[in-house]
Amino acid sequence: MTGPMNDDSLTIDLDDGGAIVVHGDIDMAGGPVLEAAILQHESDADRGQLVIDLEDVSFIDSSGLRSLLGASRRARGRGGDVVLRSVGPEVARLLEITGTTSQFVIASHRG
C-alpha cells in the first residue's frame, strides 16, 4: 500500500510492522475502501499472514465482513491467515452472529 486510504468515515494506513490499521466505521461506504486497501496490500508483497488492526473500529456491517472474509479466503489459498488484532465488541458480535469467527485468527480483544 503506497499511502493512507480514506473516505469520510474511514481511514486506513499501515503500521511499522506492515499491519493494516483501520480507523472509523466499516459501513457501505467504508467497505469498498477496506477491500481496496487489503487488495493493494496483498499485491504489494507475498505475505502468508495478513494482520488487520481494528482497535479504532466502532461499527462494522456486512460490507466490511465481506471484505474481511474475502481476504481470509485469499490468505488461506496462499496457506496463510488473516489475523484480526484489537477486536472490539462490535466486530466480535458480528463474527459470532454470522458464525465466521473461525475464518480468522483473533490476536487480541479490546474492552
C-alpha positions, 0 to 999 in steps of 0.5 A, spaced: 500 500 500 503 506 497 499 511 502 493 512 507 486 510 504 480 514 506 473 516 505 469 520 510 468 515 515 474 511 514 481 511 514 486 506 513 494 506 513 499 501 515 503 500 521 511 499 522 510 492 522 506 492 515 499 491 519 493 494 516 490 499 521 483 501 520 480 507 523 472 509 523 466 505 521 466 499 516 459 501 513 457 501 505 461 506 504 467 504 508 467 497 505 469 498 498 475 502 501 477 496 506 477 491 500 481 496 496 486 497 501 487 489 503 487 488 495 493 493 494 496 490 500 496 483 498 499 485 491 504 489 494 508 483 497 507 475 498 505 475 505 502 468 508 499 472 514 495 478 513 494 482 520 488 487 520 488 492 526 481 494 528 482 497 535 479 504 532 473 500 529 466 502 532 461 499 527 462 494 522 456 491 517 456 486 512 460 490 507 466 490 511 465 482 513 465 481 506 471 484 505 474 481 511 472 474 509 474 475 502 481 476 504 481 470 509 479 466 503 485 469 499 490 468 505 488 461 506 489 459 498 496 462 499 496 457 506 496 463 510 491 467 515 488 473 516 489 475 523 484 480 526 488 484 532 484 489 537 477 486 536 472 490 539 465 488 541 462 490 535 466 486 530 466 480 535 458 480 535 458 480 528 463 474 527 459 470 532 452 472 529 454 470 522 458 464 525 465 466 521 469 467 527 473 461 525 475 464 518 480 468 522 485 468 527 483 473 533 490 476 536 487 480 541 480 483 544 479 490 546 474 492 552 
